[in-house]
Amino acid sequence: MLVKKDVYILGIESSCDETSISIVKNGYEEIATTVLTQMDTHALYGGVVPEIASRMHTENITMVLEDVLKKANMSVDQVDAIAVTYAPGLLGGLLVGVEFAKVLSLVYDKPLIATHHIAGHIYANNLVDRLEFPLLALVVSGGHTELVKMSGDYQFEVLGTTKDDAIGECYDKVARVLDLPYPGGPNVEKYALKGEHTYELPKPMDNDSLDFSFSGLKSAVINLSHNEIQRGHEVRKYDLAKSFQDVAVEQVVRKTKLAIDKYKDEIKEVIVAGGVSANGYLRDELKKLCDEENIKLSIPPLKYCTDNATMIACAAYPQFLKGDFADLSLRAQSQEYFFSSPSVNNNQ
């Protein structure tokens, strides 16, 4: 598609417990964003309750739209397309976002763009600096742990993936073992800062492949905690959090190094994507690695690591340029493997 003017995309994100809408110019310049989190509500239950999340999205989404338009001093008429997270996530939350986007598309006669949540996390790096292809993307989130080589926009080659649990899921399970409140991952990180690495834990997938595994590490933490309690010993929570985080992050960094060493002549930079990229220890260790390897590292600012609509509008821009639009038959999908999924252009 030949673009002769600036392109403003309105993005909508409602895949979990944040209701967010953003307007982004040309795929990298944030005009305005509103994020309304439900974290305090779900903390009462120890985790996200899907039914409550979808109801709150329904209650909040119109208010969020009004707020972001006010911040941007724009109307929906002035945007060029409506982008929405259609997969993956909690189905009820996704449905709210998708149906709202379809209504806006129909009423305002704007193209509808179906954007994958993980693509959003990847393209959030455009808010830091323009992506330089080919690149290596490390995807670390509650549902994904992957190393992906990208030769261009939306051109993905999976180099390695988790064989079981994703790292974010593992963090959350360990948080429950340690009886830490929701959200689990950030609280494990906080405890680790106060602890010492005194517990011996296994290093899963300790080989030269680029695949990951975290279920064994998760089970080891669970079993260690149970055994200590059964013996009448105190579980040193700070030390266990530190011991776990050291092993989990070491695996991610080591596998990333293997990928860099194998493909260094083929990549210009390493980017990090997903909610776990907010982890300070992981960020520090990856920076050390990339400094040693003399390769550029890109990690989004903390506000773009967790779920937000800014990243969705960014990721939708290459789709807009290709004319990759959905029609009103678009459906939310709770699960879809991003890197092998077919085109979401429902007009085909």
GIRAQUI-V315578 format. One record per residue. N is the residue number from 1. PHI is phi in whole degrees, 0 to 359 (999 if undefined). OMEGA is omega in whole degrees, 0 to 359 (NA if undefined). BURIAL is b if it has 9 or more other C-alpha atoms within 8 Angstrom, else e. Layout:
[[N/PHI/OMEGA/BURIAL] [N/PHI/OMEGA/BURIAL]]
//
This chain:
[[1/999/178/e] [2/278/182/e] [3/251/183/e] [4/254/182/e] [5/220/176/e] [6/296/182/e] [7/247/178/b] [8/252/180/b] [9/244/175/b] [10/266/182/b] [11/253/180/b] [12/232/180/b] [13/229/179/b] [14/210/188/b] [15/283/181/b] [16/219/186/b] [17/239/171/b] [18/239/172/b] [19/263/186/b] [20/222/174/b] [21/224/183/b] [22/217/171/b] [23/240/183/b] [24/233/181/b] [25/260/174/b] [26/57/172/b] [27/82/182/b] [28/211/182/b] [29/250/180/e] [30/286/177/b] [31/268/178/b] [32/197/179/b] [33/215/171/b] [34/233/176/b] [35/234/177/b] [36/248/185/b] [37/270/176/e] [38/254/190/b] [39/306/183/b] [40/297/179/e] [41/294/184/e] [42/288/177/b] [43/299/179/b] [44/294/183/e] [45/251/179/e] [46/80/180/b] [47/167/183/b] [48/288/175/b] [49/261/188/e] [50/306/183/b] [51/295/179/e] [52/293/181/e] [53/300/183/b] [54/294/178/b] [55/296/181/e] [56/291/174/b] [57/300/181/b] [58/299/181/b] [59/291/192/e] [60/261/196/b] [61/294/178/b] [62/294/178/e] [63/297/179/e] [64/295/177/b] [65/300/180/b] [66/300/182/e] [67/293/183/b] [68/289/177/b] [69/294/177/b] [70/295/179/e] [71/299/183/b] [72/279/186/b] [73/56/182/e] [74/226/171/e] [75/241/178/e] [76/298/178/e] [77/302/186/e] [78/273/178/e] [79/271/185/b] [80/262/181/b] [81/198/176/b] [82/245/178/b] [83/248/182/b] [84/214/171/b] [85/291/179/b] [86/252/181/b] [87/190/340/b] [88/271/179/b] [89/154/177/b] [90/284/189/b] [91/301/181/b] [92/299/178/b] [93/294/178/b] [94/299/180/b] [95/300/180/b] [96/299/181/b] [97/295/183/b] [98/296/181/b] [99/294/178/e] [100/296/179/e] [101/295/179/b] [102/295/178/b] [103/296/179/e] [104/298/180/b] [105/299/182/b] [106/289/185/e] [107/293/185/e] [108/259/178/e] [109/55/179/e] [110/244/176/b] [111/301/180/b] [112/254/181/b] [113/241/178/b] [114/268/186/b] [115/243/180/b] [116/279/184/b] [117/302/182/b] [118/288/173/b] [119/300/177/b] [120/301/179/b] [121/299/180/b] [122/295/185/b] [123/282/172/b] [124/299/178/b] [125/294/176/b] [126/295/177/b] [127/284/177/b] [128/266/181/b] [129/200/182/e] [130/298/179/e] [131/301/179/e] [132/249/181/e] [133/270/354/b] [134/285/183/b] [135/218/175/b] [136/250/178/b] [137/252/172/b] [138/259/181/b] [139/257/182/b] [140/228/183/b] [141/210/179/b] [142/291/182/b] [143/240/185/b] [144/223/165/b] [145/216/186/b] [146/214/168/b] [147/249/187/b] [148/229/174/b] [149/264/179/b] [150/243/178/b] [151/269/179/b] [152/184/179/e] [153/303/178/e] [154/57/174/e] [155/244/189/e] [156/244/172/b] [157/232/182/e] [158/284/179/b] [159/266/180/b] [160/196/181/b] [161/214/178/b] [162/285/180/b] [163/272/181/e] [164/210/182/e] [165/282/171/b] [166/276/184/b] [167/296/180/b] [168/295/177/b] [169/297/180/b] [170/297/176/b] [171/303/182/b] [172/294/179/b] [173/292/178/b] [174/295/178/b] [175/301/179/b] [176/293/178/b] [177/299/181/b] [178/275/179/e] [179/60/179/e] [180/263/184/b] [181/287/175/b] [182/287/358/b] [183/282/189/b] [184/291/186/b] [185/305/180/b] [186/300/179/e] [187/286/173/b] [188/298/179/b] [189/299/179/b] [190/298/179/e] [191/294/181/b] [192/298/179/b] [193/296/183/e] [194/259/187/b] [195/251/175/b] [196/239/179/b] [197/279/184/b] [198/248/180/e] [199/261/177/e] [200/273/180/e] [201/234/182/b] [202/289/175/e] [203/258/183/e] [204/291/180/b] [205/52/182/e] [206/279/183/e] [207/219/184/e] [208/266/177/e] [209/284/178/e] [210/260/177/b] [211/274/181/b] [212/241/172/b] [213/207/179/b] [214/231/183/b] [215/294/179/b] [216/295/178/b] [217/294/178/b] [218/300/180/b] [219/297/180/e] [220/296/178/b] [221/294/179/b] [222/298/182/b] [223/294/180/e] [224/298/180/e] [225/297/179/b] [226/298/182/e] [227/296/179/e] [228/296/180/b] [229/294/180/b] [230/296/179/e] [231/274/180/e] [232/80/180/e] [233/266/175/e] [234/282/174/e] [235/277/180/e] [236/281/191/e] [237/297/180/b] [238/297/181/b] [239/291/179/b] [240/292/177/b] [241/298/179/b] [242/295/181/b] [243/297/178/b] [244/296/184/b] [245/298/179/b] [246/303/183/b] [247/290/182/b] [248/296/182/b] [249/290/179/b] [250/300/179/e] [251/295/181/b] [252/298/182/b] [253/293/181/b] [254/296/179/e] [255/293/177/b] [256/296/178/b] [257/298/178/b] [258/301/180/b] [259/292/178/b] [260/298/181/b] [261/297/183/e] [262/283/187/e] [263/240/187/e] [264/301/180/b] [265/286/185/e] [266/249/184/e] [267/235/181/b] [268/259/181/b] [269/201/173/b] [270/246/175/b] [271/242/180/b] [272/241/185/b] [273/220/177/b] [274/110/185/b] [275/301/182/b] [276/289/177/b] [277/294/175/b] [278/283/181/b] [279/294/185/b] [280/296/181/e] [281/294/178/e] [282/297/180/b] [283/301/181/b] [284/296/182/e] [285/291/178/b] [286/291/177/b] [287/296/177/b] [288/300/181/e] [289/299/184/b] [290/290/173/b] [291/295/179/b] [292/294/182/e] [293/274/180/e] [294/56/178/e] [295/227/183/b] [296/294/177/b] [297/239/177/b] [298/235/175/b] [299/229/181/b] [300/296/171/b] [301/304/185/e] [302/305/183/e] [303/292/178/e] [304/259/179/b] [305/281/178/b] [306/281/188/b] [307/298/179/e] [308/201/182/b] [309/276/179/b] [310/301/181/b] [311/294/180/b] [312/291/178/b] [313/294/176/b] [314/297/183/b] [315/294/181/b] [316/284/184/b] [317/299/176/b] [318/299/177/b] [319/295/178/b] [320/299/181/b] [321/297/179/b] [322/275/185/e] [323/72/182/e] [324/274/185/b] [325/251/176/b] [326/259/174/b] [327/249/187/b] [328/285/173/e] [329/273/180/e] [330/307/179/b] [331/239/173/e] [332/289/180/b] [333/227/183/b] [334/290/180/b] [335/224/171/e] [336/202/180/e] [337/285/190/e] [338/303/194/e] [339/281/175/e] [340/237/183/e] [341/285/177/e] [342/287/177/e] [343/301/179/e] [344/265/178/e] [345/287/185/b] [346/285/177/b] [347/277/183/e] [348/282/NA/e]]
//
